[in-house]
Amino acid sequence: MTKAEIVSEIAKSTGIDRANVLTTVEKFMEVVKDSMINGENVYLRGFGSFIIKTRSAKTARNISANTTIMIPEHKIPAFKPAKSFAEEVRK
């Protein structure tokens, strides 16, 4: 499902103007992104958590140059679904 499809579905089910729904959805994504950039996790009860995971430093190989490189520790965004949400998807 794309963002446009999500906006259309919300607009259709709530009767709210599509432009207002689009603005709200985009603002929601912006707030989540800004919070994570600032190092904060975002928790939505019953849905899931947008969390920041830390990947440890590791050694990797550059096959084309046949060299070893060091990948430093870094952070990545992740989503962890709520237990009830994950159970519903598994059905």
C-alpha positions as CSV (number, residue, x, y, z in Angstrom):
1,M,0.0,0.0,0.0
2,T,1.4,3.4,-1.0
3,K,1.0,6.7,0.8
4,A,-1.5,7.9,-1.7
5,E,-3.6,4.7,-1.1
6,I,-3.4,5.3,2.7
7,V,-4.6,8.9,2.2
8,S,-7.4,7.8,0.0
9,E,-8.6,5.1,2.4
10,I,-8.5,7.5,5.4
11,A,-10.3,10.2,3.4
12,K,-13.0,7.8,2.3
13,S,-13.6,6.2,5.7
14,T,-13.6,9.5,7.7
15,G,-15.1,11.9,5.2
16,I,-12.2,14.4,5.7
17,D,-10.9,16.2,2.7
18,R,-8.1,14.3,0.9
19,A,-5.7,17.4,1.1
20,N,-6.1,17.6,4.8
21,V,-5.5,13.9,5.3
22,L,-2.4,14.1,3.1
23,T,-1.0,17.1,5.2
24,T,-1.7,15.2,8.4
25,V,0.0,12.0,7.2
26,E,3.0,13.9,5.9
27,K,3.3,15.8,9.2
28,F,3.1,12.5,11.1
29,M,6.0,11.0,9.1
30,E,8.0,14.2,9.6
31,V,7.5,14.2,13.4
32,V,8.5,10.5,13.6
33,K,11.6,11.1,11.4
34,D,12.6,14.3,13.3
35,S,12.2,12.5,16.7
36,M,14.4,9.6,15.5
37,I,17.0,11.9,14.1
38,N,17.2,13.6,17.5
39,G,17.7,10.2,19.1
40,E,14.2,9.6,20.5
41,N,12.2,6.4,20.0
42,V,8.5,6.8,19.0
43,Y,6.0,4.5,20.8
44,L,2.5,3.9,19.5
45,R,0.5,1.7,21.8
46,G,-1.3,-1.2,20.0
47,F,0.7,-0.5,16.8
48,G,4.4,-0.6,17.4
49,S,7.6,1.3,18.1
50,F,9.9,3.2,15.8
51,I,13.3,2.6,17.4
52,I,16.9,3.3,16.8
53,K,19.2,0.3,16.8
54,T,22.9,0.4,17.2
55,R,25.0,-1.9,15.0
56,S,28.3,-2.9,16.3
57,A,31.6,-2.2,14.5
58,K,32.6,-5.1,12.3
59,T,35.2,-6.2,9.7
60,A,34.1,-6.7,6.1
61,R,35.8,-7.6,2.9
62,N,35.9,-5.6,-0.4
63,I,35.9,-8.6,-2.8
64,S,36.8,-6.6,-5.9
65,A,40.0,-5.0,-4.3
66,N,40.6,-8.1,-2.1
67,T,41.0,-5.9,1.0
68,T,39.6,-5.8,4.5
69,I,37.7,-2.8,5.7
70,M,36.4,-1.8,9.1
71,I,32.7,-0.7,9.3
72,P,32.3,1.5,12.3
73,E,29.5,1.3,14.9
74,H,26.4,3.0,13.5
75,K,22.7,3.6,14.2
76,I,19.8,2.4,12.0
77,P,16.0,3.1,12.2
78,A,13.8,0.0,12.8
79,F,10.2,-0.8,13.5
80,K,9.1,-3.3,16.1
81,P,5.4,-4.2,15.9
82,A,3.2,-4.4,19.0
83,K,2.6,-7.9,20.3
84,S,-1.2,-7.7,19.4
85,F,-0.4,-6.3,16.0
86,A,2.1,-9.0,15.2
87,E,-0.3,-11.7,16.4
88,E,-3.0,-10.4,14.1
89,V,-0.7,-10.4,11.1
90,R,0.4,-14.0,11.8
91,K,-3.3,-15.3,11.6
